[in-house]
Amino acid sequence: MTTSPATHDGAATGLSEPLLPNRNGVHAGALVVTPVVANGHGGGDKLKDDLKAKDKYWKDVDQPDDVAAAPDLENGGGRPLLFSNRRVKNIILYPYRVLILIRVIAVILFVGWRIKHNNSDVMWFWVMSVVADVWFSLSWLSYQLPKYNPIKMIPDLATLRKQFDTPGRSSQLPGIDVIVTTASATDEPILYTMNCVLSILAADYHIGRCNCYLSDDSGSLVLYEALVETAKFAALWVPFCRKHQIEPRAPESYFELEGTLCGGASHKEFIQDYKHVRTQYDEFKKHLDMLPNTIRQRSDIYSRTGTKDEDATVTWMADGTQWPGTWLDPTEKHRPGHHAGIVKIVQSHPEHVVPLGVQESNDSPLNFDDVDMRLPMLVYVAREKSPGVEHNKKAGALNAELRISALLSNAPFFINFDCDHYINNSEALRAAICFMLDPREGDNTGFVQFPQRFDNVDPTDRYGNHNRVFFDGAMYGLNGQQGPTYLGTGCMFRRLALYGIDPPCWRDEDIIVDSNRFGNSLLFLNSVLAAIKQEGVTLQPPLDDSFLEEVTKVVSSSYDDSTDWGRGIGYIYNMATEDIVTGFRIHGQGWRSMYATMEREAFRGTAPINLTERLRQIVRWSGGSLEMFFSHISPLFAGRRLSLVQRLSYINFTIYPLTSLFILMYAFCPVMWLLPTEILVQRPYTRYIVYLIIVIAMIHVIGMFEIMWAGITWLDWWRNEQFFMIGSVTAYPTAVLHMVVNLLTKKGIHFRVTTKQPVADTDDKYAEMYEVHWVPMMVPAVVVLFSNILAIGVAIGKSVLYMGTWSAAQRRHGALGLLFNLWIMVLLYPFALAIIGRWAKRTGILFILLPIAFLSTALMYIGIHTFLLHFFPSMLI
């Protein structure tokens, strides 16, 4: 861990000296202005209309008598209710539950009928298909059952502000440590990361109780200096946001909005402010783009003037000191995976005395009278990395942030963001606090998860990135149980829950806090005790030598050794995905969680719209789920305080990739069309297909009800079906293969950062979607796709040749089999578009190419059959 000496030319300092002076002004809540109205992510009347349409199938839940009475807030009596519950109206909920029960009965009868009529042309395949049907049924039930009582939770922001943050009174809001994680300055665009930071700095929360930490796992000087530039621009951007109450407060997203922009001040003043800030933001982006060259040029100059040959590859900071992290020309102790720990306070903790009406003394033409000019504390952190030491990927980085934030701020709540996300609703942090402070289950709430929403997804959501069936369906269902699982980003934790401490309803009076569990930092151990007593750091601690030594210690690569970190404390290690297993550990201790819903979406981000990157992401998620199922924390037996339905839900979350093996088996069934004789999996075949259609159709009837109460569209539902099929013939079998290798060799799934750098195509926003990057996992899908094309073509050819000789039963069997082929083709339609690359810009092209392929195959089959009939008739016998 290193600190910086004094700086010049505006460069940031280390812990020993803050970068920017704090700025004073009035509390932002003192200004009541009209938000900027814009389209894009929704706003104004349109947003309210959309919300009303989504909520028309929901009703408010009456509160129990012991909590329903309004507390006497004026006299300090009681704690107010800070969120309301809504449940699905009975006219939708009861038929929904009845249909689930009917389908359970239908599936039991269907499987029983198949076993009773165990007649097949291929008995081994019949046995496998029956096992598959049983597996499908149990998997569906474990996914469906937790949704029998969906609950929507709405935060009451007005009551929170009235009770805890009334203007003119001392704010009682608790502290929040906000963490932004990035693993690569090349794979993850710096501009995305800095926009995330800016949206946090501008969030509508008490400035002295919100602290922002950037976790840079690459140890890159580019990211550090970008953060310095961001702090400078934030001095203009944040007051602008507060003055005009704009949304969203990530400038890249805000300036992309279209429509009428109107501020709370006079329209003329707003337009002047807007133009100036937009110009400064463009300059800010130019500075970010120039940083790599600036650092390279600076380092070359310092190296040429240096006196030591070994300094020729040094990367230099603006103040003339060597960068302790990764160098541009990597060398020992300064390369990825081997560098010192770095902690630098870029923006110090703001003062707590707020003079009124202070005008910023700078060259800005903007009038910020009566605007709070202060910024939250901003800290850059790069943990130490050493060769031969397991760094535990994102989980290790978050645990290092958990410790360093405990020393600097020790806020009782801790929220993490992936660097490609940002705060879309400036009141989102307040919304999460509503659930944590509510008198009903607030004290026992371990974390609050928000839905994930994305900006860059194409309008048709070709690869199911929005995944609304999960975010707006399954998660509402879990709200009615013990709560949603942790989804990796946009989740606020109670610090004590991350520390592995039981909730109050299960907590012992004596809590052991020792070095064997938490590590050998005395200062950190004291911070844990302070957290248990609900005591946060209200002032920045003195940056003396002993404190700097402790800071160095908690970000060292060896701090976790021989402790409970990564097992019973913090984010869990040795898994490809740290999120689901960390949430499971917290639930298993008896904590519950909440799924927050806001009128304006809380957070937004970017998603991989290229199919290959999307599939790689799915491999990591599904592989991590399988790792959890076959680990010592499997939901089959771990988690002593899980409710039964919650455990069933976790089992489904961890075994669903195995379903792909049976789907893959069925997907190759069309190959039977290529055989000269008729082969039937189940007899009587017609009745079997009819029963199969019924049990499958019932899923979609149930889905119709879910579409209504979840507020999603048929397209959302259908994309979910399509991409599950695509994943089942690509990513999920790959994850299963990885798991088999892991069980045999004890080598975990390789973690690969999802590339988020956009394709350089200024003419097409979705150019990345049309890029084809072939990987081995796509081979089964290609084989399935072309097998079905051949099968349909052969079926057409056989119909032409044999229609006059086939019996009625054979024609019926052929038609039903062809229906199955076409169903697979429809499900694989997005994959077919993906593999034709830029041709897929015209989505209707497959309606031309596929019929041509079918007819060509049919003609080829007819030609081959005619040739063999005339010259080699014995081969057709």
N, C-alpha and C positions, 0 to 999 in steps of 0.2 A: 504494500500500500504506500502511496506517495502523496506528498502535498506539494503545492506550488509556492514558490517565493513570490515576492511582489511582482506586479505585472505592469505592462505599459501598452499603450495603444488600444485600450479597452479589452485586452485579453483577460480570461477568467483567472481567478486565483484558486488556490486550494482551500483546505479547511482552515488554514491560518488566517485567511482574509477573504471576505465575501466579494463577489464580483461587482454587484450593482447596489447602489444605495437604496434603502427602502423609501417608498413614496407614501405620502399621506393624503387623506381626503375623507369624505363622509362614507358611511356604510352604503353599499349599492342599493340596499332595500329602501333607502330614502327617496329614490327616484321611481316614480310610477309613470311609465311611458308605454306607448303602444308598440308591440313587437313588430319587427319587419315582416311584411306579408310577402310571401313568395311561393311559387309552385315547387316542383321538384320532389321533396319528401313530404309534402302535405303541409297545409297550414290554413288557419282561418276557418271559414264556414265549410269548405270542402272536407277538411280533416274531421270536423265535428259530425258532418253528415256521414262520413265513412265509419266513424266510431259508433254512431247511432245505429247504422245498419248492422254492424258486427254484434252489437249488444242487444238487438231486438229479441234474441232467444234467451237472454239472461235476466235474472231478477235478483234483487238484493236479499241477503240472508238476514233474518231477524237475529239480533244479538241476545244472548241469555240475559235474564233479568239482573244477574249480579254484575254485569259489565255494561248493560245498555244505558243505565242512567248517566246523563251528562255530568261530569265533575264540575265543581265550583272552581273554575280556573282563576277567577278574579281574586279569590281568597286562598288560592294555592291548594285547594282540596282535590286529591285524587290525581290520576294520570289519565289524560284523554285517549280515546281510541284514535289511532293514527292511520288506519286503513280499513276499508270495508270489503266484505266478502260478497261475491255474487255466485249464484249457482244456475245451472241450466233450468229453464222452465219445464214444469212437469209434462207439458204437452209434447215436448221433444225428448226429455230424459227417460220417461217411462217406456215409450215405444222403443227407444234405443236399447234399454236394458233387456226388454223382452226379446228383441231381435238377436241380441247376443246369446241369450239363453236358448232360443230356438236353433240358432246355428250350432251351438254346442251339442244339442240333442241330434241335429241332422248329421253332424260329423260322426258322432258315435254310431248312429244307425248305418251310415255309409261305410265306415270301417268294418262294422259287424257284418254287413251284407257282403263285402269283399272277402272276408275270411270264410263266410259260409259258402260262397260260390268260388272256391279256390280252383278255378278252371282257367288255364292260360296255355298259350302255345310255347311260352318260355318261362318255366316255373321259377328259375333263379331271379329273373327280372321281376316276376310277380311278387316274390318275397321282398325284394328291395323296394318296390313301389308301395307295398303295404306299410313297410317301415317308414318310408318317406311320408306317406299320408298321416301316419300317427305323429311323426315329428312335426310336420306342418301344423297339425291341429294343436299340439301342446305349445309350440312356439307362438302361434296366433293367440292362444288363450292367455299366455303369460304376458303378451303385449297388450291385449285388450282389457283384461280384468282390472288393471290399475286405473282405467279410464271410466269406470262405472260411476264415479262421483266427481266430475270435473269442477274445479273451483277457480274463479278469477278473483285476484286480489288487487284492489285499487288504492294507492296511497292517498292520504288526505294532506296535501301540502299546505293548505290554508291553516289547518289546525296546528300542524307542526310549526309553522312560522309564528302563529299567535302565541303558542306556549313556550317555544324555545328560542325564538329569534325575532322578537318584536323590535322594530327600529326605535332607537332612543334608550333601549335597555341593554344590559350586558347579555351577550349571546350565551345560551346554554347548550348550543350544539356540540356534540362530541367531536373529537379529532378524527381525521381520516388520512391515512397514508395511501397515496395512489401510485401504483407501480406500472411503468411501461417497459415491456420486455422486447428486446431485439437481439437477434443472434448473428446478423450479418448485414453489413452496410452495402453489400452488392446485391444479395438476393432480395433484400427488403428495402425499398426506396426510402432514402433519408427524408424526402419531402413528406411521405406518409407519417413517418415517425414524429417529425417536428409538428405536423398538424395535430397529431394526437396530443402532444405536450401542450400546444397552444389552447386546445379545447379544454384541457384540464385547468390550466392557469386562469382561464376566463370563466370557469364554472360558477354558477350562482350558489356559493357556499361561503361561510365565514372564512375570510382570507387567512386569519391566524390559525385556523384549525384544519386547513387543507394543505398537504405537503406532497410534492410531486418528485418521484425518483425515476430516473432513466437507468434501466439495467442493460448495459451493453456487454453481451457475452463475447464479442469479438475484440474488445479492448482497443477500438479504433480511434485514432486522433480525429479523423474526419467527423465521427459522431459527436465527440466532445466539443469540437469547435463549432459544429452545427448547432449544438445546444446553447453555446455562448451567443451565437447570432440570434437564436430563437428568443433568448432572454431579452436581448436588445429590442427586437421587434415586438415582443410582448408588452413592452412599456408603452407602445402606441396601440396595439391591437386590443389589449384587455380593457383599457378605459373606453375605447370606442365601443366595444361590446356592451359595457355597463351603461354607457350614456344612452345608447339607442336600443338596448335590450334585443339585440339581433339573435337570430337562430338560423342555422347552427353556428357554433363558435369555433369551428375549424375553418380557417380562411379559404382553403382550397375548395371545400364544398360550398361555402357561402357564396363565393364569387362565381361559381358555376351555375347558381340559380338563375332562373329566368322569371320575368314577371315584373310587376310594379313593386318597387322598393320604397317604403316610406318609414321614416324614423319617428321617434317620439318627440323630437324637437321640431322646429320648423322644417318644412320640406327643403327649402333652399339651403339651410344649414346642414341638413343631413346629406344632401347631394355633394356639397363641398367636402364634408368629412369623408364620405364614401370614396370620392375620387382620389383624395390625398392618401387614404389608407390603401386603396387598390394600387396606387403607384408605388408606395413603399413596400407593399407585399411583392410586387413584381421585382423590385430591387433585391428584396430578401431572397427570393428564389434564385436570382442570378448569383448572389453571394454563395448560396448553397451549392449551386452547380460548379462554381469556380474553386470550391474548397480543395478538392483533390489536387488540382494543378497548383494552387497557392501553396499547399503544404509541400508538394514536391519541389517547387522552385525554391521555397525557403530552405528546405533541407539540403538541396544542392549547394546553395550559397554558403550555409553554415559549414557544410562538409568540406567545401573547397578552402575555406579559411581556417579549418581546424588544423591542429598540429599533430594529431595522431592518425596513423593509417587505419586503425581499427574503427575510427569514427566515420569512415566513408559511407556507411550504410545507415547511419543514424537518422531517425525521424525527429525533427525539432519542433518544439512548440513556439508560439509567437513570442514568448518571453525569453527565448534563447536557452531554454533547458531541454534536456532530452525527454522525449515521451516515454513513460515507463511501460506502456502497453505494446501493442503490435506495431511493428515498423512497416513502412512501405516496402522495404527490402528485408524480408524476414531473416532473422538470425537467432541464435540461442538466447533465450530469456526475453525475446521480443518477436514472437511469432504466434500464430493461432495455436492455442493449446499450451502455451508456455510464456507467461508474462506475469508481471507483478499485479497485485491488487491496487485498484485506484478508487479513491473516493474524493470528489471535489464538490464543494458547495458553490454552485453557480449563482444562485439567488438566495440570500440569507433570509432567515425568519423575519417577518414584518414586525414593526413595533406594535404595541397594543394601545397606545394613546393616539387617537385619530383627530387631529385638528380639522376644523371645518373650512371649506372654501379655499383650499390651497391650489394655486395654479402651477402646473408643472413649468419649471423654468428651462425651456429648451426652444429649439427653433421651430417646433411644430405650430402650424397655423390653427390647430384645433383648439377649441375652447373646452377645457375640462374642469371648469369651476364646479364645485360641489360634486365631483366624481372621485370616488376612491381610487387613488393611483397606485396603491400597493399591490404587490404580487406575492403569491404563495411561495414558500421555500421550494427551491429547485436544486436537485442534487444529481450528479453524475456518478454512477457506480459501475466498475468493472471488477468482478471478483478475480482473485488470483487463480491462475491455472498452471499446473505442473505436469511434466511428462510422467506417465505411469500411474497417474491418479485419476480415478473415475470422477468426472465432473457432474454427472447426473443431469445433463441437458437442462431443459427449462426448469425442472423441479429444483435442481441445485441452485440455479440463478435466483429463483424466487425465495428460496430459504435464506440465501445470503442477503437478499433485500429485506426479508423479515427481520433479520438480526440487526442490520445497519440502521434500518428505520427505527428499531427499538431504542437504539442509543441516541439518535438525533431527535426523534419526535415521540415515539412510543404511543401513537394514536391507538385507541381501542378497536378501530376498524381499519381494514386493509383490503384494498380493491386492486385487481390487476387487469391490464389491458394488453392485448397483442398490439404491436406497433402499427398495424394497418387498420386499427379501429379508432374511433374518436367519439367524443361526447356529442350526441346529436340534440339532446335536450338539456339545457343548462341546469335544470332542476333535478337531474337524474340522481345525483348524490344525495340530495334531500329525500328523494323517493325511497332510496334504500334505507336511509336512517329511520323513516316512518315505521318500517317493519321491525327494525332492531329495538326501537324504544316503545313499541306498543305494549300496553299492560297485560295483554292476554298471553301470548307466547313469545313476546319479544326477547325476554331474558334467556329463553331456551332456543333461540334461533341462531344457528351456527353460521349460515350464509344466506345471502339473497342473490338469486340468479336472474339476469335479464335476458330477454330473447336476443338472438343474433339476427341482425338485418344487414343487407349488403347493397352498395351503390352501383357496382360495376357489372351486375348480372344483366344479361340480355333480356329484352322484354318477354320472351317466351320461356325464359329460365330453362334452357335446353337440358342442362345437366343437373337439375334439381338442387341448385345451390341454396335457394331460399329455404328449402326443407320445412315449409310451414306446417306440414302434417305432423312433424315432430315438435316444432317450437310452439305451435298454437293448438296442438291436440294433445300429444302425450304429456307435455309439461303441465298443462292445466289439469290433466288427470292426476298427476303426481302431487299437485297442490292439495288435492283432497286426501292425500295419504300423509307420508312423513315429509314430503317435499321433493322438489326436483333435484336431479344430480348436478354436480358442478360441470360446466361445459367449457372450461378452459380460459374464457375471457369474459369481461363484463360481469364479474361476480364479486360482491362485497362479503368479506369474511369478518367474523368476530375474532380478534387476535387470540383470545383464549382458546377458541375452538381449534385454531391452527397449532397452538401449543400442546394439543392433546389433553387438555383439561376438560373434565366432564361438565355437562350443563348443570345449572343450579338444582334442577329437579333430581339429579343423581349424584351431586358432588359431595364428597367427604369434607369434613371441616379441615383436616390436615392434608395439605397439598405439598407433595415433595418437590422441591426445586433444588436440584444439585447438579454438579458438574458431570456426573455420570450420564445424566439424561440430556442436559442442555448445553454442555460444553464448558470449557474452563475459563470463560471470561467473567470475572466478578461483576463488572459493570453490566453485562448482559443479564446475569442472574438477578441482579437488583432490579433491572427493568422488568423482568418477568414477575417478580413480587409486586412491583408497582402496578403492573397491568392487572394482576389479580385483585388489587385494592382499587381498581378503576382510577389510577393516577397516571396521567399522561405528562409529557414534557411540554410545559407552557412557554419556556424560554429556551433559546439555543444554548446548549451546554458550553462551558468554557473549553476552548480548544487548546488545552495544555498538553504536555508531553505524555502524561499518563492516559489521557483520553485518546490521543492519536495512536498510542500503542494498542489500546483495546479495539479501536476501529480497524487497525491492521489485522488484529487477531481474528475478528469475526468474519472477515472476507477472505481469509486464507483458505487454500485448497485442502488443508488437512483438518480444518476445524470440526468437520462432521465425524471424524474417525472415532470409533469406540463410544459413540453417543446414540441417542434415539432419533436423531435427525434423519428424516427420510423413511422412518419406520413408524414410530408412534408420535412423532412431532413434525410439524411442517408438512410440506408437499412430499408425497411418497416417491421413493426411488425405485430403480430397477424395473421400470415399466416404460413401454413405448409412449404411453399417454398417461401423464400424471393426473389428469383432471378427474376422470371417473373414479379412480382408486382413492384419491384424496377425499372426494365427496363421500364415498362409501365408508371410509374410515371415520369421518365425522358423524355420519348418520349412525354408524355402528356403536358410537359412544352414547347415543341417546339424543343428540341434537336434532332439531328439525331444520328445514330450509323453506324458503319462500320463493315463489316465481312472480316477479313484479310486472305489472302492466301499467303503461302510461299512455295518455292521450296522444302525445307526440313521442315517437320512438326514442328510447333512452340513448342507445348507442348504435352506430353504424360502422361498417368496415368494408373491406374488399374480399372477394372470393376468387379462387382459381377458376377462370372460365375456360381454360384450355383443358381438354379431356384428360390428357396424360397427367397433368399436375393435379387435377381433381381425383384421378384414380390413385395416384401416389398418396394423396392426403387420406383417402378412404382406407388404403392398405395400412397406414400407420394407426388410424383410429381403430379399425376392426382388429388388427393384430394386437394392439394394446389391450383391447377388451378380452381377447382370447388368453393373453398372458395372465390377466387378472383371474380368469376362471380357473386356470390350471396352477395358480400360485397358492401360497399359504393364506392369502386373504380372499379366497374364493367365496362368493356370496352363498355357496351351498352350505357352508358351516361357520364362516366368520361373521362378525358383526352381531354381538350378543344382544343388542338392544334394538335391532331392526324389527319393524312390524312385519307380519307375514306377507302382506301385499307388496310392501316395499322390497322385501327380499326377492319376491317373485319377479319384480320389475328389474332388479339388478341382475338376476339370473338371465333374463331375456337380453339385457344390454350386453352381456358378456359372451353369450353362446350363439347369437344370431348369425355370425359368419358361417357356422357349420351347416346352416340351412342351404347354403349355396351348393354343397356337394350333391344334394338331392335335386335341386333345380337344374344343375348342370347335367345330371343323368337324364332328366326329362327332356332337356333342351336338345339332346342328341337323338331322341326318339324318331324324328323325321327321317333319319337314315334308313329306317325300315322300308320307306317308299322305294329305295334303290334296289331292294331285294326283289327277285322275280316272283316270289310267292307271298301271299297275304299272311302276316304274323300279327296276332292280336294279344295284347297284354292281359286283358281280362275278358272273359266270356260270362254272360251275354254282353257283347261289346256295346250295343246301342244303349242298353239300360245303364251301363257303366258310365258312358259319356254324358248321358242326360243327368245322372246323379252328380257327376263331377261338375257339370255346368251349374247346377243348382247351388252346390256348396260354395263355388267360386262367386257366383252372382250375388249370394247373400253378403259376401264381404263388401261388395260395392253398394249394396242397399244400406248396410250399416255405415259405410263411408258417406253416403248421402246425408245421414243424420249428423255425422261428425263435421261435414262441410258446413252445415247450418250452424251448429253451436260453436265451432271453432272460428267461424268468420273467414274461411278460406274459399278458394274457388275450385271448380272442377279441374281447371288446368293444374293447380297446385297438387291436387290429389293424383291426377294422371301422371304428372312428372315424377311424383314419388314412386308410383308403381313402375314406371319405365326405368328409372335409375336404379331401383332395387334389382331389377332384372339384369341391367347392364353390369352392376357391381357383382351380381351372383355368377357371372361368367367371366369376370376379369379380376377385380380387386379382392373379393372375399376368398376365392380359392387360393389366391396368392398368399393372403394372410394365414389361411389354414396351413399351407405349405411351410411358411415361415415358423409357425407354431410347432409343427412336427420337427423341423430342424432344431428349433430351440430346445424342445424336450429331449432330443437325442444328443445334442452337442453343448447345451447350456449357453448358447450364444443368442443374445436377444435380437430383436428386430432393429435394423439399422435406422437411425433417426436421420431424416433428410429435411432440411428447411424447405418449405414450399416456396417456390420462386414466385415473387409477386411483381417483378419488374415488368412493366407493360411492353408490348410489342411496339416498335417505333413505326406507327402508321397514323399520321395526322388526319387522314381522310376517313378512317373507320374506327370508331370507339371500341368495337368488338373484334378487331383484327386478330387478337390472340386466340379467339375461339376457333378460327379457321386454320390455325397452324396444326399440322399433323406431326407428332413425335412418336414414332413407333417404339414400343417397349414389349418385352416378352409376354407380360400379363394380358396383352390384347389378343394374343393368338387364339385362345379358346373361343373368344367372342367372334372372331373372324371365321373360325371353322363352323361355329353354330350358325352364323348368318348365312354363309354360303351353302351349308348343308340344307338349310331350309329353302334357299333359292332353288337348289337342285331338286329337292324333294317336291316342291310345288310344280316345277317344270316337268318332272317325271310323272307326277300325278296327272297333269294335263295331257301329257303324251299317252299315258295308259288309258285315260278316258276316251281319247280319240280312237285308240286301237281296239279296246275291249268293251266299250259301252254296249255294243250289241250282244255280247256274250256274257256279261256280268249279270248275276242275279240281283234281285231288288236289295237283298241284304248286303251284297258286296258294294253296290252303289251307295247305299246308306253309310256303310263303314268308311268308304272312300271320302264321302262328303264330310263326315264327322272328323276324320283324320286330317283333312285339308283345313278344316276350321281351326284345329290346334296349331297347324303350321302357320297360318295367317296371324293367329294371336301372338305367337312368338315374334314374327316379323314386325308387328305393330309395336310390341314392347321394345324391340331393338332399333326402332326407327331413329332415335337420336344418335345411336352409335353408328348407324349407317351414314348419317349425315356427317359425322365427325371424320370418317375415314376417306371421304371424297374431298376433304380439304375446302379450298375456296369455292368449289362448285356449290357447296352447301349454302352460299349466300342466297341462292334461289332455292328456298326450302321445298318448292314443289317439283324439283327436278327428279326426285326419287319416284314420283308418280309416273314419270316417263321411263326412267332407267330400269326400274324393277319389272314392269310388264314386259319390256324388251328382253330382260334377262330370263323371265319365265318362259316366254314364247321361244326364245332361242334354245333354251334347254329342252323344251318340249319337241321342237323340230329336230334337235340333235338326237333325242331319244328315239323319235319315230324313224329317223334315218338309220340309226344304228340297228334298231329292231328289224327294219325292212331288209337291211343288208344281211344280217345274220339269218333271217328267215329264208332268204334265197340261196345263200352260199354255205351257211353252217347251221342248218335247222336243228341239229342235235344239241347245240349249245342253249337252245331255248326250252329244252325239256326239263 
